């Protein structure tokens, strides 16, 4: 019995697909790496829940990683870096000394604003009245759509 193209080109390479998702590759980049066309890729996703779940898990991991980076940039963080220094002795001979420094990356104002506007909308949106305005707009649209039905 012949193995399907899905089995050969996609399922057999799930580990690679997972790694590519972890590197942030788009679905287009992935199916091109696999040598699969766009139409076949869409068909495979619709027919194979395991592939759809793998992609969903990869995207969730990507979002989580970016959220963590955003949080770090909003709050600041310590990191280690290596630096070198040339030192001359009394005879004029140079030696290079490498040492590790711990530095602090200060919080970024843009990351702070973005984080607060998205994670605490009601307290930090540009126009705090906008939530109530949006609720009223939704209510009016619903009433209009209900009215059109009769």
C-alpha positions in Angstrom: 0.0 0.0 0.0 1.3 3.4 -0.9 1.9 6.0 1.8 0.0 9.2 1.2 1.7 12.4 0.4 0.6 13.8 3.7 2.3 11.0 5.5 5.6 11.5 3.5 5.7 15.3 3.2 4.1 16.5 6.4 3.4 14.0 9.2 6.9 12.5 8.9 8.3 15.9 9.5 6.3 17.1 12.5 9.4 17.6 14.6 10.8 20.0 12.0 7.5 21.8 11.7 7.4 22.2 15.4 10.9 23.6 15.4 10.1 26.0 12.6 7.1 27.3 14.5 9.3 27.8 17.5 11.6 29.9 15.3 8.6 32.0 14.2 8.2 30.8 10.6 5.0 31.6 8.9 2.8 28.8 7.6 3.8 29.8 4.0 7.5 29.4 4.9 6.7 26.0 6.5 4.8 24.5 3.6 7.4 25.8 1.1 10.1 24.2 3.2 8.2 21.0 3.0 7.7 21.2 -0.7 3.9 21.3 -0.3 1.7 23.6 -2.3 -0.7 26.1 -0.6 -3.8 24.2 -1.7 -2.5 20.9 -0.5 -1.4 22.5 2.8 -4.9 23.9 3.4 -6.4 20.5 2.6 -4.1 18.7 5.0 -5.0 21.2 7.8 -8.7 20.6 7.2 -8.4 16.9 7.0 -5.9 16.2 9.8 -6.7 17.5 13.2 -3.2 16.6 14.4 -1.6 19.1 12.0 -4.1 21.8 12.9 -3.3 21.2 16.6 0.4 21.3 16.0 0.1 24.7 14.3 -2.2 26.0 17.0 0.3 24.9 19.7 3.1 26.5 17.8 1.3 29.8 17.4 0.3 29.8 21.1 4.0 29.3 22.0 5.0 32.2 19.7 2.5 34.5 21.3 3.5 33.5 24.8 7.2 34.1 24.0 6.4 37.6 22.6 4.3 38.4 25.6 7.1 37.4 27.9 9.6 39.6 25.9 7.1 42.5 26.0 6.7 42.1 29.8 10.5 42.0 30.2 10.8 45.2 28.1 8.1 46.9 30.1 9.5 46.0 33.5 13.3 46.0 32.8 15.6 43.1 33.4 19.2 42.2 34.3 21.4 40.4 31.8 25.1 39.2 31.7 27.5 40.3 29.0 31.2 39.6 28.4 33.6 42.5 27.8 37.3 42.5 27.2 40.0 44.9 28.4 43.6 45.2 27.2 46.0 45.7 30.0 49.7 46.6 29.7 52.2 45.4 32.2 55.2 47.5 33.2 57.2 46.0 30.3 54.6 47.1 27.7 53.2 43.7 27.1 49.5 43.6 26.4 47.1 41.0 27.7 43.4 40.7 27.2 41.2 40.1 30.2 37.7 39.0 29.6 35.2 39.6 32.4 31.4 39.2 32.9 29.3 42.2 33.7 25.7 42.2 34.9 23.8 45.1 33.3 20.3 46.4 33.7 18.1 47.1 30.7 15.7 49.9 31.8 12.0 49.6 31.1 10.8 51.0 27.8 8.0 53.5 27.9 6.5 52.2 24.7 6.4 48.7 26.0 4.8 49.9 29.2 2.1 51.8 27.4 1.3 49.0 25.0 1.2 46.4 27.9 -1.1 48.5 30.1 -3.4 49.5 27.2 -3.9 45.8 26.4 -3.8 44.1 29.8 -5.6 46.8 31.8 -7.8 48.5 29.1 -10.4 50.0 31.4 -7.7 51.9 33.4 -5.2 52.8 30.7 -7.0 53.3 27.4 -6.5 56.7 25.7 -10.2 57.5 26.1 -11.7 55.8 29.2 -15.2 56.7 28.1 -14.6 54.6 24.9 -15.7 51.3 26.5 -19.1 52.7 27.4 -19.4 54.3 23.9 -18.6 50.9 22.3 -21.1 49.1 24.5 -23.8 51.6 23.5 -22.8 51.2 19.8 -23.2 47.4 20.0 -26.6 47.8 21.7 -27.8 50.2 19.0 -26.5 47.9 16.2 -28.3 44.9 17.8 -31.5 46.9 18.0 -31.2 47.9 14.4 -30.5 44.4 13.2 -33.5 43.1 15.3 -35.6 45.8 13.7 -34.6 44.8 10.2 -35.6 41.2 10.8 -39.3 42.1 11.1 
